[in-house]
Amino acid sequence: MTILLPALAFVCVSLLVLAGALALAPGHAAVVRQRLGEITGRPMTSGADAGAAARVADTLRTIGRAVPRSPSEMGKLQLRLVHAGFRRNDAVMLFLGVRAGCAVTAFALLATPMLARPSVPMALGAAGLAYVLAGVVLARLAKRRQHRIRLSVPDALDLLVVSVEAGLGLDQAIQRVGEELAPVHPELSDDLRLINLELRAGTPRSEALHNLAARTGVGDLTSLCAVLIQTDRFGTSVAQALRVHSDVLRTKRRQRAEEAAAKTAVKMVFPLVICIFPAIWIVTLGPAAIKFIQIIGPMANR
């Protein structure tokens, strides 16, 4: 009997794990959609998923249109969405709908007895916090994308120098760099491909480069676009200008790394004071304090 109980428990747990694995395993259609998405570079969704996503997007757009807004706030919000990589025409309305939905959800959770005792002041505070956190998350996404683009600019500049010195024109070099950077730096590759589309549509090169700097908001890329615009305007050597700018950019990267290393000592003060020093004090002074209490305690009771 004592042997059968562990065996039965093992069999039951094994059956539960197998059932969970079968339930969570993707079906044949899901695997096919995943492989098609890997080949085409676009996520493939089923008809039901696409319909549900479209209904949710329509609801969020409707909520976003009903939210009061100011023109100045709309301009800043649209620029931040572009910096975060959201370039759709309805991205602003979708974000306003998401932010309003988060605020309403937080208010409903604390104003009704679903989680805790209802409290209107706490619900209002939670709604305001959720409203602000949506903007904070968007700003965080924009900074993360800008950081990835900033890290990819040196590689793009080196490839651009090599392509121009090999005899390609500037437009063809930009197109080539965009294709080569797609596997490792997809954000910058998408922006460079967008430049090629603008040039094919008849946009002047200077305006396309200005649009690239405005879309990314990265200082290194803005300076690169300024160098290319000035080189094109004055007719100087593109390869020489890019090589000089590449040296300047490497110097800036080294200075930025030295600055970050110099800040490390200051940033380590707070973890040391909050986390490490209390533990050291407890380990070193704890036995002495216990011994002191054991000796002084009986003397004080006399």
C-alpha positions in Angstrom: 0.0 0.0 0.0 2.8 2.4 0.8 4.4 1.7 -2.6 1.1 2.1 -4.5 0.4 5.7 -3.2 3.6 7.3 -4.6 3.1 5.4 -7.9 -0.5 6.7 -8.2 0.6 10.2 -7.3 3.3 10.0 -10.0 0.8 8.8 -12.6 -1.7 11.5 -11.7 0.8 14.3 -11.9 2.2 12.9 -15.2 -1.3 12.8 -16.7 -2.0 16.4 -15.5 1.3 17.6 -17.0 0.5 15.8 -20.3 -3.0 17.2 -20.4 -1.7 20.7 -19.8 0.9 20.3 -22.5 -1.6 19.1 -25.0 -4.0 21.9 -24.1 -1.3 24.6 -24.5 0.4 23.2 -27.6 -0.3 25.2 -30.7 -2.4 23.5 -33.4 -1.3 22.8 -37.0 -2.9 26.0 -38.3 -1.1 28.1 -35.6 2.3 26.5 -36.5 1.7 27.2 -40.2 0.8 30.9 -39.4 3.9 31.2 -37.3 6.1 29.8 -40.1 4.5 32.1 -42.7 5.1 35.0 -40.3 8.8 34.1 -40.1 9.1 34.0 -43.8 7.2 37.2 -44.7 8.4 39.1 -41.6 4.8 40.0 -40.6 2.7 38.3 -37.9 0.0 36.1 -39.4 -3.2 36.0 -37.5 -6.3 33.9 -38.0 -9.7 35.4 -39.1 -11.2 35.2 -35.6 -8.2 36.8 -34.0 -8.1 39.5 -36.6 -11.8 40.2 -36.2 -11.5 40.4 -32.4 -8.5 42.7 -32.7 -10.4 44.9 -35.2 -13.4 45.2 -32.8 -11.2 46.1 -29.9 -9.4 48.7 -32.0 -12.7 50.2 -33.1 -13.8 50.5 -29.5 -10.6 52.1 -28.4 -10.8 54.6 -31.3 -14.4 55.5 -30.4 -13.3 56.1 -26.8 -10.3 58.1 -28.0 -12.5 60.4 -30.1 -14.7 61.1 -27.2 -11.8 62.1 -24.9 -11.3 65.9 -24.6 -7.9 67.0 -25.9 -6.0 70.2 -26.8 -4.1 70.7 -30.1 -0.8 71.3 -28.4 -1.1 68.0 -26.5 -2.1 66.2 -29.6 1.1 67.4 -31.4 3.4 66.3 -28.5 1.6 63.0 -28.2 1.8 62.2 -31.9 5.5 63.0 -31.9 6.1 60.7 -28.9 4.1 57.9 -30.5 6.3 58.3 -33.7 9.4 58.1 -31.5 8.0 54.9 -29.9 7.5 53.4 -33.4 3.7 53.9 -33.8 3.2 55.6 -37.1 -0.4 54.7 -37.9 -2.8 57.6 -38.6 -5.1 56.4 -35.8 -2.3 55.8 -33.2 -3.2 58.9 -31.2 -6.9 57.9 -31.0 -5.9 54.4 -30.0 -3.6 55.6 -27.3 -6.2 58.0 -25.9 -8.6 55.2 -25.8 -6.2 52.9 -24.0 -5.3 55.6 -21.5 -9.0 56.4 -20.8 -9.8 52.6 -20.6 -7.0 52.1 -18.0 -8.3 55.0 -15.9 -11.9 53.8 -16.1 -10.9 50.2 -15.3 -8.9 51.3 -12.2 -11.8 53.4 -11.0 -14.3 50.5 -11.5 -12.0 48.1 -9.6 -11.8 50.3 -6.5 -15.2 51.9 -6.6 -17.0 48.5 -6.6 -16.6 45.7 -4.1 -14.7 43.4 -6.5 -11.2 43.7 -4.8 -11.7 45.6 -1.6 -14.1 47.8 0.3 -15.4 50.5 -2.1 -13.8 53.9 -1.7 -14.4 56.8 -4.1 -11.3 58.8 -3.1 -9.0 55.8 -3.6 -10.8 55.0 -6.9 -10.2 58.6 -8.1 -6.6 58.4 -7.1 -6.2 55.0 -8.8 -7.8 56.4 -12.0 -5.4 59.4 -12.0 -2.5 57.1 -11.4 -3.5 54.8 -14.3 -4.0 57.8 -16.5 -0.5 59.0 -15.8 1.2 55.6 -16.0 0.0 55.2 -19.6 2.0 58.2 -20.6 4.9 57.0 -18.6 4.9 53.7 -20.3 4.7 55.4 -23.7 7.7 57.6 -22.8 9.6 54.6 -21.7 8.9 52.8 -24.9 10.1 55.8 -26.9 13.3 56.1 -24.9 14.0 52.4 -25.3 13.6 52.6 -29.1 15.7 55.7 -29.3 18.4 53.9 -27.3 18.4 51.0 -29.7 18.6 53.4 -32.6 21.5 55.3 -31.0 23.4 52.0 -30.6 22.9 51.1 -34.2 24.0 54.4 -35.7 27.8 53.6 -35.6 27.2 50.3 -37.5 25.0 52.1 -40.1 27.6 54.9 -40.5 30.4 52.4 -41.1 28.4 50.5 -43.7 27.5 53.8 -45.3 31.1 54.8 -45.5 32.1 51.5 -47.1 29.2 51.6 -49.6 29.9 55.2 -50.7 33.6 54.5 -51.0 32.8 51.4 -53.1 31.2 53.7 -55.7 27.5 53.6 -54.8 25.5 56.8 -54.8 24.1 58.2 -51.6 20.5 57.0 -52.3 21.7 53.5 -53.2 24.0 53.4 -50.2 21.2 54.2 -47.9 19.0 51.5 -49.4 21.9 49.0 -49.2 22.5 49.9 -45.5 18.8 49.5 -44.7 18.8 46.0 -46.2 21.9 44.9 -44.4 20.8 46.2 -41.0 17.4 44.5 -41.1 18.5 41.3 -39.1 20.4 43.1 -36.3 18.9 46.6 -36.2 15.3 46.5 -37.4 14.3 49.9 -36.1 16.9 51.9 -38.0 16.4 49.6 -41.0 12.7 50.5 -41.2 13.5 54.2 -41.0 16.1 53.9 -43.8 13.6 52.0 -45.9 11.1 54.7 -45.3 13.6 57.2 -46.7 13.9 55.2 -49.9 10.1 55.2 -50.2 10.0 59.0 -49.8 12.7 59.4 -52.4 10.8 57.2 -54.8 7.7 59.3 -54.2 9.5 62.4 -55.3 10.4 63.9 -51.9 13.7 65.9 -51.9 16.6 64.2 -50.2 17.0 67.0 -47.7 13.4 66.8 -46.7 13.6 63.0 -46.4 16.6 63.3 -44.1 14.9 66.0 -42.0 11.9 63.6 -41.7 14.2 60.8 -40.5 15.7 63.1 -37.8 12.2 64.1 -36.7 10.9 60.5 -36.6 13.7 59.2 -34.4 14.6 62.1 -32.2 18.1 60.7 -31.7 20.9 63.3 -31.5 23.5 61.2 -33.3 21.2 60.5 -36.2 20.2 64.2 -36.4 23.8 65.2 -36.7 24.4 62.6 -39.4 21.4 63.9 -41.4 22.7 67.4 -41.0 26.2 66.4 -42.4 24.5 64.6 -45.3 22.3 67.7 -46.1 25.3 70.1 -45.9 27.4 67.8 -48.1 24.7 67.5 -50.7 24.1 71.3 -50.6 27.8 72.4 -51.0 28.9 69.5 -53.3 31.7 68.2 -51.1 32.9 64.6 -50.9 30.4 62.5 -49.2 32.8 59.7 -48.3 35.3 62.1 -46.7 32.5 63.9 -44.7 31.1 60.6 -43.5 34.6 59.3 -42.5 35.2 62.5 -40.4 31.8 62.3 -38.9 32.4 58.6 -38.0 35.6 59.6 -36.1 33.6 62.3 -34.3 30.9 59.8 -33.4 33.4 57.2 -32.1 34.9 60.0 -29.8 31.4 60.8 -28.6 30.7 57.2 -27.8 33.9 56.9 -25.8 33.1 60.0 -23.9 29.6 58.8 -23.2 31.0 55.5 -21.9 33.5 57.4 -19.7 30.7 59.5 -18.4 28.6 56.5 -17.6 31.5 54.9 -15.8 32.1 58.0 -13.7 28.4 57.9 -12.6 28.7 54.4 -11.4 30.3 55.3 -8.1 27.5 57.7 -7.3 24.8 55.3 -8.3 26.3 52.6 -6.1 26.0 54.7 -2.9 22.3 54.1 -2.5 22.4 50.3 -2.8 25.3 50.2 -0.4 23.6 52.4 2.2 20.2 50.8 1.9 21.0 47.1 1.3 24.6 46.2 2.2 25.5 48.4 5.2 22.6 47.4 7.4 23.5 43.7 6.8 27.1 44.4 7.7 26.1 46.3 10.8 23.8 43.4 11.9 26.6 40.8 11.4 29.3 42.8 13.1 27.5 44.6 15.9 24.7 42.1 16.5 26.7 39.6 18.6 28.3 42.4 20.6 24.8 43.9 21.2 23.4 40.5 22.4 26.4 40.0 24.7 26.0 43.5 26.1 22.3 42.9 26.8 23.1 39.6 28.5 25.6 41.2 30.8 23.9 44.5 31.5 20.4 43.0 31.9 21.0 41.1 35.1 22.9 44.1 36.6 20.0 46.4 35.9 17.5 44.1 37.6 19.4 44.1 40.9 
